[in-house]
Amino acid sequence: MNDSLLDTVRRYVETDADGQAQTPVPGLTTIRSTAPSGLVYAIPRPLVCLVLQGSKQVVMGTRIVSCRAGDSLLITADVPTVSQVTVASIAAPYLSLVLDLDPAVIADLAVEMPMEPDAGRVAVHAQPTDAEVADAALRLMRLLDRPAAVPVLHVQLVRELHYWLLVGRHGAAIRRLGGPDGHFRRVARAVAMLRTGFAQPLRVDRLAQAAGMSPSSFHHHFRGVTSLSPLQFQKQLRLIEARRLLRSEGLSASSAAFAVGYESVSQFTREYGRLFGLPPVQDTLTQRRAHR
């Protein structure tokens, strides 16, 4: 890993509180943690995470992926994950740089780059970060010191970073994101609809239509990409957002339940406890005690 990238990110986040922070470059965020974290439940968009200091662990189903400083974590599908920062301290915080992968940029680059797509279906990978990826990320971070240059130059630097990812260790797995009409991209259109409208009643026929598939084919390919049925996917989106509302916004359990689309508070409480291990009120109290 390029030590200058670590130094640059460290300086950039040194006055930030722990957590994730969006940079002025769209889709580029930093993550900082001064202590090992609790479990974080999410359905992230496709991304690459450059771990610069400390370590983290990501669980997808029964698959456990560990990442330490110098590794890149790649998530190529909207799959449910449980992540946890495992090594971090005040003296040496966990630091990482996260870039959302852009299928349009990948598709454009792939036209000029003959590569075979990844035949596997594993959506979470960890590999040592390629030197060219670290160098491109460093130049992108240095751009933040020149705010006037960001809107002019960031697009080409983000494109270059995608290029080095495509020709590097993660390339074959990333390439399928750019397929113009494959099942992956079709399902992605339905996922985008679910993400924006998860609080609304589920209309599988509309999702299948957006994906250009029959309902039965859509169910099959949706589960193949995300590991969940559309209903399970919507339920996890609702519960993850409800947990955020409880913890960050201070909503009551009933208010959070209705805000994310539940009509029954008792059903919400059961499903929340099934996913997170504790009912809403107890889970929130436990989180507050841990941060006192």
C-alpha positions as CSV (number, residue, x, y, z in Angstrom):
1,M,0.0,0.0,0.0
2,N,1.2,3.5,-0.8
3,D,2.1,5.1,2.5
4,S,1.5,8.5,1.0
5,L,-2.2,7.5,0.5
6,L,-2.5,6.6,4.1
7,D,-0.9,9.9,5.2
8,T,-3.1,11.9,2.9
9,V,-6.3,10.3,4.1
10,R,-5.2,10.5,7.7
11,R,-4.7,14.3,7.3
12,Y,-8.0,14.7,5.5
13,V,-10.0,13.0,8.3
14,E,-8.0,14.0,11.4
15,T,-10.6,16.5,12.5
16,D,-13.6,14.2,11.7
17,A,-15.7,12.2,14.1
18,D,-15.8,8.5,13.7
19,G,-17.9,7.2,10.9
20,Q,-18.4,7.6,7.2
21,A,-17.9,11.0,5.5
22,Q,-18.7,12.0,2.0
23,T,-15.9,13.8,0.1
24,P,-16.5,16.5,-2.5
25,V,-16.0,13.8,-5.1
26,P,-19.3,12.1,-5.8
27,G,-19.2,8.4,-4.7
28,L,-15.9,8.8,-2.8
29,T,-16.1,8.5,1.0
30,T,-13.8,8.0,3.9
31,I,-14.3,5.8,7.0
32,R,-12.6,6.4,10.3
33,S,-13.0,4.4,13.6
34,T,-10.9,4.9,16.7
35,A,-12.1,1.6,18.3
36,P,-13.4,-1.8,17.1
37,S,-17.0,-1.4,16.1
38,G,-20.2,-3.3,16.7
39,L,-21.9,-5.2,13.9
40,V,-23.1,-3.0,11.0
41,Y,-25.9,-4.4,8.9
42,A,-26.2,-3.1,5.3
43,I,-27.0,-3.8,1.7
44,P,-24.3,-1.8,0.1
45,R,-24.2,-0.8,-3.5
46,P,-21.3,-2.2,-5.6
47,L,-18.1,-0.6,-4.3
48,V,-14.4,-1.0,-3.6
49,C,-13.0,-0.3,-0.2
50,L,-9.3,0.4,0.2
51,V,-8.3,-0.5,3.8
52,L,-5.4,1.8,4.7
53,Q,-5.0,1.2,8.5
54,G,-6.5,-1.3,10.9
55,S,-8.7,-4.3,9.9
56,K,-12.3,-5.2,9.3
57,Q,-14.4,-8.3,8.7
58,V,-17.3,-8.7,6.4
59,V,-19.8,-11.6,6.5
60,M,-22.1,-12.5,3.6
61,G,-24.2,-15.5,4.5
62,T,-21.7,-18.1,5.6
63,R,-18.8,-16.5,3.9
64,I,-16.4,-14.5,6.1
65,V,-13.9,-12.0,4.4
66,S,-11.2,-10.4,6.5
67,C,-9.4,-7.3,5.3
68,R,-6.3,-5.6,6.8
69,A,-4.2,-2.6,5.8
70,G,-3.1,-2.9,2.2
71,D,-6.2,-4.9,1.1
72,S,-9.0,-3.9,-1.2
73,L,-12.5,-5.2,-0.4
74,L,-14.7,-5.5,-3.5
75,I,-18.5,-5.9,-3.4
76,T,-19.9,-6.5,-6.8
77,A,-23.7,-6.9,-6.0
78,D,-26.3,-5.5,-3.7
79,V,-26.0,-8.3,-1.2
80,P,-26.7,-8.2,2.6
81,T,-23.6,-7.9,4.6
82,V,-22.6,-7.7,8.3
83,S,-19.4,-5.8,8.8
84,Q,-17.3,-5.0,11.8
85,V,-14.1,-3.0,12.4
86,T,-11.9,-5.5,14.2
87,V,-8.6,-3.6,14.7
88,A,-8.6,0.1,15.6
89,S,-7.4,2.4,18.3
90,I,-7.1,6.1,19.1
91,A,-3.4,6.0,18.3
92,A,-4.0,4.0,15.1
93,P,-7.6,4.5,13.8
94,Y,-9.2,2.2,11.3
95,L,-9.0,4.2,8.0
96,S,-10.4,3.3,4.6
97,L,-11.3,4.9,1.3
98,V,-14.5,3.8,-0.4
99,L,-15.4,4.3,-4.1
100,D,-18.9,3.5,-5.4
101,L,-18.4,1.6,-8.7
102,D,-20.0,3.1,-11.7
103,P,-21.4,0.5,-14.2
104,A,-21.6,3.2,-17.0
105,V,-17.9,3.9,-16.6
106,I,-17.1,0.2,-16.5
107,A,-19.2,-0.5,-19.6
108,D,-17.5,2.3,-21.5
109,L,-14.0,1.1,-20.5
110,A,-14.8,-2.6,-21.2
111,V,-15.5,-1.8,-24.9
112,E,-11.8,-1.2,-25.3
113,M,-10.5,-3.9,-22.9
114,P,-11.0,-7.5,-24.0
115,M,-11.4,-9.4,-20.8
116,E,-13.4,-12.5,-19.8
117,P,-16.0,-11.8,-17.1
118,D,-15.8,-13.6,-13.8
119,A,-17.5,-16.9,-14.0
120,G,-18.1,-17.1,-10.3
121,R,-21.0,-15.7,-8.3
122,V,-19.1,-14.7,-5.2
123,A,-20.1,-11.0,-4.6
124,V,-17.5,-10.2,-1.9
125,H,-13.8,-10.4,-2.6
126,A,-10.6,-9.2,-0.8
127,Q,-7.2,-8.9,-2.5
128,P,-4.0,-6.9,-1.9
129,T,-4.5,-3.4,-3.4
130,D,-2.7,-2.9,-6.7
131,A,0.0,-0.2,-6.8
132,E,-1.7,1.6,-9.7
133,V,-5.0,1.7,-7.8
134,A,-3.4,3.2,-4.8
135,D,-1.5,5.7,-6.9
136,A,-4.7,6.8,-8.7
137,A,-6.6,7.0,-5.4
138,L,-3.7,9.2,-4.0
139,R,-4.0,11.7,-6.8
140,L,-7.8,11.8,-6.4
141,M,-7.4,12.5,-2.7
142,R,-4.7,15.2,-3.3
143,L,-7.2,16.9,-5.7
144,L,-9.3,17.6,-2.6
145,D,-6.7,20.1,-1.5
146,R,-7.6,22.2,-4.6
147,P,-11.3,22.6,-4.4
148,A,-11.6,24.6,-7.6
149,A,-10.0,21.7,-9.5
150,V,-12.4,19.1,-8.2
151,P,-15.4,19.7,-10.6
152,V,-13.0,20.0,-13.5
153,L,-10.7,17.0,-13.0
154,H,-12.4,14.5,-10.7
155,V,-14.3,12.7,-13.5
156,Q,-11.1,11.7,-15.4
157,L,-9.4,10.6,-12.2
158,V,-12.4,8.5,-11.2
159,R,-12.4,7.0,-14.7
160,E,-8.7,6.2,-14.4
161,L,-9.2,4.6,-11.0
162,H,-11.9,2.3,-12.6
163,Y,-9.4,1.5,-15.3
164,W,-6.7,0.3,-12.9
165,L,-9.3,-1.7,-11.0
166,L,-10.4,-3.4,-14.2
167,V,-6.9,-4.4,-15.3
168,G,-5.9,-5.4,-11.7
169,R,-6.7,-8.3,-9.4
170,H,-10.4,-7.5,-9.2
171,G,-10.8,-6.9,-12.9
172,A,-12.7,-10.0,-13.9
173,A,-15.2,-9.7,-11.1
174,I,-15.8,-6.0,-11.7
175,R,-16.3,-6.4,-15.5
176,R,-19.7,-8.0,-15.2
177,L,-21.0,-4.8,-13.7
178,G,-20.6,-3.2,-17.1
179,G,-22.5,-5.8,-19.1
180,P,-25.1,-3.9,-21.2
181,D,-27.9,-6.4,-21.1
182,G,-27.0,-9.2,-18.7
183,H,-29.0,-10.5,-15.8
184,F,-26.8,-8.5,-13.4
185,R,-27.6,-5.1,-15.0
186,R,-31.3,-6.0,-15.4
187,V,-31.6,-6.9,-11.7
188,A,-29.8,-3.7,-10.8
189,R,-32.6,-1.7,-12.4
190,A,-35.1,-3.4,-10.1
191,V,-32.8,-3.0,-7.1
192,A,-32.6,0.8,-7.8
193,M,-36.5,0.9,-7.7
194,L,-36.6,-1.0,-4.4
195,R,-34.0,1.2,-2.8
196,T,-36.0,4.4,-3.6
197,G,-39.4,2.9,-2.9
198,F,-38.9,0.3,-0.2
199,A,-41.6,1.9,2.1
200,Q,-44.2,1.3,-0.6
201,P,-46.1,-2.0,-1.1
202,L,-44.1,-4.5,-3.1
203,R,-45.1,-4.8,-6.8
204,V,-43.1,-7.7,-8.2
205,D,-44.8,-7.3,-11.6
206,R,-43.5,-3.7,-11.9
207,L,-40.0,-4.8,-10.8
208,A,-40.0,-7.6,-13.3
209,Q,-41.1,-5.2,-16.0
210,A,-38.3,-2.8,-15.1
211,A,-35.8,-5.7,-15.4
212,G,-37.3,-6.9,-18.7
213,M,-38.1,-10.3,-17.4
214,S,-41.1,-12.5,-16.7
215,P,-42.0,-12.6,-12.9
216,S,-40.7,-16.2,-12.6
217,S,-37.4,-15.5,-14.3
218,F,-37.1,-12.3,-12.4
219,H,-37.4,-14.1,-9.0
220,H,-34.8,-16.6,-10.1
221,H,-32.2,-14.1,-11.3
222,F,-32.9,-11.6,-8.4
223,R,-32.1,-14.3,-5.9
224,G,-29.1,-15.3,-7.9
225,V,-27.6,-11.8,-7.8
226,T,-28.6,-10.6,-4.3
227,S,-29.0,-13.9,-2.5
228,L,-32.5,-12.8,-1.4
229,S,-36.0,-12.8,-2.8
230,P,-37.5,-9.3,-3.7
231,L,-39.6,-9.5,-0.5
232,Q,-36.7,-10.4,1.7
233,F,-34.6,-7.6,0.1
234,Q,-37.3,-5.0,0.7
235,K,-37.7,-6.2,4.3
236,Q,-34.0,-5.9,5.0
237,L,-34.0,-2.4,3.5
238,R,-36.9,-1.4,5.7
239,L,-35.3,-2.8,8.9
240,I,-31.9,-1.3,8.3
241,E,-33.5,2.1,7.7
242,A,-35.7,1.7,10.8
243,R,-32.6,1.0,12.9
244,R,-31.0,4.2,11.6
245,L,-34.1,6.2,12.5
246,L,-34.1,4.7,16.0
247,R,-30.5,5.3,16.6
248,S,-29.8,8.5,14.8
249,E,-33.1,10.3,14.7
250,G,-34.5,9.2,18.0
251,L,-37.8,7.9,16.7
252,S,-40.0,5.6,18.7
253,A,-40.3,2.0,17.6
254,S,-43.9,2.6,16.3
255,S,-42.9,5.8,14.4
256,A,-39.9,4.0,12.8
257,A,-42.1,1.1,11.8
258,F,-44.7,3.2,10.1
259,A,-42.0,5.4,8.5
260,V,-40.5,2.5,6.6
261,G,-43.8,1.0,5.5
262,Y,-44.9,-1.5,8.2
263,E,-48.6,-1.5,9.1
264,S,-48.1,-3.7,12.2
265,V,-45.8,-2.7,15.0
266,S,-45.8,-6.2,16.4
267,Q,-44.7,-7.7,13.1
268,F,-42.0,-5.0,12.9
269,T,-40.8,-5.9,16.4
270,R,-40.6,-9.6,15.5
271,E,-38.8,-9.1,12.3
272,Y,-36.4,-6.5,13.8
273,G,-35.4,-8.9,16.6
274,R,-35.0,-11.7,14.1
275,L,-32.5,-9.7,12.1
276,F,-30.6,-7.7,14.8
277,G,-30.9,-10.1,17.7
278,L,-32.8,-7.7,20.0
279,P,-36.2,-6.0,19.8
280,P,-36.1,-2.3,18.8
281,V,-36.3,-0.7,22.2
282,Q,-33.7,-3.0,23.8
283,D,-31.4,-2.7,20.8
284,T,-31.5,1.1,21.0
285,L,-30.9,1.1,24.7
286,T,-27.9,-1.2,24.3
287,Q,-26.4,1.0,21.6
288,R,-26.8,4.1,23.8
289,R,-25.2,2.5,26.8
290,A,-22.2,1.4,24.7
291,H,-21.6,5.0,23.6
292,R,-21.8,6.6,27.1
